[in-house]
Amino acid sequence: MTGRRLTCRELIEFVMDYLDGALPNEEREAFDFHLGVCPDCVTYLESYRETSRLSAEAARDPDADVPEDVPEDLVRAILDARARRAGNSSGPVE
């Protein structure tokens, strides 16, 4: 290793590049070293991987119905937020 040390903040900034294999060797070595000494960042990386996996799984069929176990209040809140972003702030989506 080159002696370069990463902070937790730097590690978080480069997680996508790390997982995509896009980091140059020196940065990847620093990243791997940091993971070897920082259990919090290991937990963060595992959580990021799982979130990415779940996001990809959820987007597999964008026209699929929302699963039955998703609370109606959550569905309504998401639809309301989407309507507001689209500029339609006239109220809840029915």
FENVEN-V400806 format. One record per pair of residues at least 12 apart in sequence whose ideal C-beta (glycine too) atoms are under 10 Angstrom apart, sorted by the first residue. I is the first residue (numbers start at 1). J is the second residue. Records with the same first field share a line. If there is no record, write none. Layout:
I: J ; J
//
This chain:
1: 26 ; 29 ; 30 ; 32 ; 33
2: 25 ; 26 ; 27 ; 29 ; 30 ; 33
3: 26 ; 29 ; 30 ; 33
4: 26 ; 27 ; 29 ; 30 ; 31 ; 33 ; 34
5: 30 ; 33 ; 34 ; 37
6: 27 ; 29 ; 30 ; 31 ; 32 ; 33 ; 34 ; 35 ; 38 ; 41
7: 34 ; 38 ; 41
8: 34 ; 38 ; 40 ; 41 ; 44
10: 27 ; 30 ; 31 ; 34
11: 30 ; 31 ; 34 ; 35 ; 38 ; 40 ; 41 ; 44 ; 45
12: 41 ; 44 ; 45 ; 48
14: 27 ; 28 ; 30 ; 31
15: 31 ; 41 ; 44 ; 45 ; 48 ; 49 ; 52
16: 48 ; 52
17: 31
18: 31 ; 32 ; 35 ; 45 ; 48
19: 45 ; 48 ; 49 ; 52
31: 45
66: 78
75: 93
76: 92 ; 93 ; 94
77: 92
78: 93
79: 92 ; 93 ; 94
80: 92 ; 93
81: 93
//
